[in-house]
Each structure stands twice: as structure tokens, then as C-alpha cells.
């Protein structure tokens, strides 16, 4: 068993470019017109975790960030629960 989520035809890891091409082909095949990248998937993953209450330190570890400030960028994304808060004014 290896440590790769997606492995190449030879059993090794996929190159970043090959994985990007697979992703781009999947977008085209699904007729998705919206711009999407591997980074947008990563960003969505982190945002969904934080919106669902996962501690930012766990997200930091999952994303492999050394500095918590890098991960805290994702906490600035609008939280849907905040939109429902009514102003007392």
C-alpha cells in the first residue's frame, strides 16, 4: 500500500500537472463553465471545515500550513450563520 491518494499508471504519485489536466478534463466532461482550480478545491475544503466548526488548528494541520496565520485567511470568508444575525439597531 502506498501513501498516494491518486497514483499514476506505474503506481507512483501523479505529477501536479497531470492531476491538473485530469481535473480540467473532468470539468469539461461535466460541462462546468465556472473557473475552478485545484486551489479552489483546497480553499473550499478548508472553508467548509471551518464553517462546520472544525478547529482552525486541525485545518492548519490538514493543509500542511506551518504558520497559523496562513490558515486564518480562510476564517475571513463570510460565514452564512453571520448573515442571519439581526442588528439590534
C-alpha positions in Angstrom: 0.0 0.0 0.0 1.3 3.5 -0.8 0.7 6.9 0.6 -0.8 8.4 -2.5 -4.5 9.4 -2.8 -4.2 9.2 -6.6 -1.4 7.1 -8.1 0.0 7.1 -11.6 -0.4 4.2 -14.0 3.0 3.0 -12.8 2.0 3.0 -9.1 3.8 6.2 -8.2 2.5 9.6 -7.4 0.9 11.8 -10.1 2.7 14.9 -11.1 0.9 18.1 -10.2 0.5 19.0 -13.8 -1.1 15.6 -14.6 -3.5 15.9 -11.8 -4.4 19.4 -13.0 -5.1 18.0 -16.5 -7.3 15.3 -15.2 -9.2 17.9 -13.2 -9.6 20.2 -16.2 -10.8 17.3 -18.4 -13.3 16.3 -15.7 -14.6 19.9 -15.7 -15.0 19.9 -19.4 -16.6 16.5 -19.4 -19.2 17.7 -16.9 -19.8 20.9 -18.9 -18.8 23.0 -16.0 -18.1 26.5 -17.3 -17.1 28.1 -13.9 -13.4 28.7 -13.4 -12.1 26.1 -10.9 -8.7 25.1 -9.9 -7.1 22.6 -7.6 -6.5 25.6 -5.3 -10.2 26.5 -5.3 -11.0 22.9 -4.2 -8.5 23.3 -1.4 -10.0 26.6 -0.4 -13.5 25.2 -0.4 -12.4 22.2 1.7 -10.8 24.5 4.3 -13.8 26.9 4.3 -16.4 24.1 4.7 -14.4 22.6 7.6 -14.3 25.9 9.4 -17.9 26.7 8.7 -18.8 23.3 10.3 -16.9 24.1 13.5 -13.6 22.3 12.9 -10.9 23.9 15.0 -8.5 26.1 12.9 -5.5 24.2 14.2 -6.8 20.9 12.7 -7.4 22.7 9.4 -3.9 24.0 9.6 -2.5 20.5 10.0 -4.6 19.1 7.2 -3.5 21.8 4.8 0.1 21.5 5.9 0.5 25.1 6.9 3.4 25.9 9.2 2.1 29.2 10.2 -1.4 29.5 11.7 -1.8 33.0 10.0 -1.8 31.3 6.6 -4.8 29.2 7.7 -6.5 32.1 9.3 -7.0 33.6 5.9 -9.8 31.0 5.5 -11.6 32.3 8.6 -12.2 35.6 6.8 -14.6 34.0 4.4 -18.2 35.0 5.1 -19.9 32.6 7.5 -23.5 32.0 6.4 -24.6 32.0 10.1 -23.4 35.6 10.4 -25.8 36.7 7.7 -28.7 35.6 9.9 -27.7 37.8 12.8 -30.2 40.7 13.2 -28.8 44.1 14.2 -30.4 45.4 17.4 -30.4 48.9 15.8 
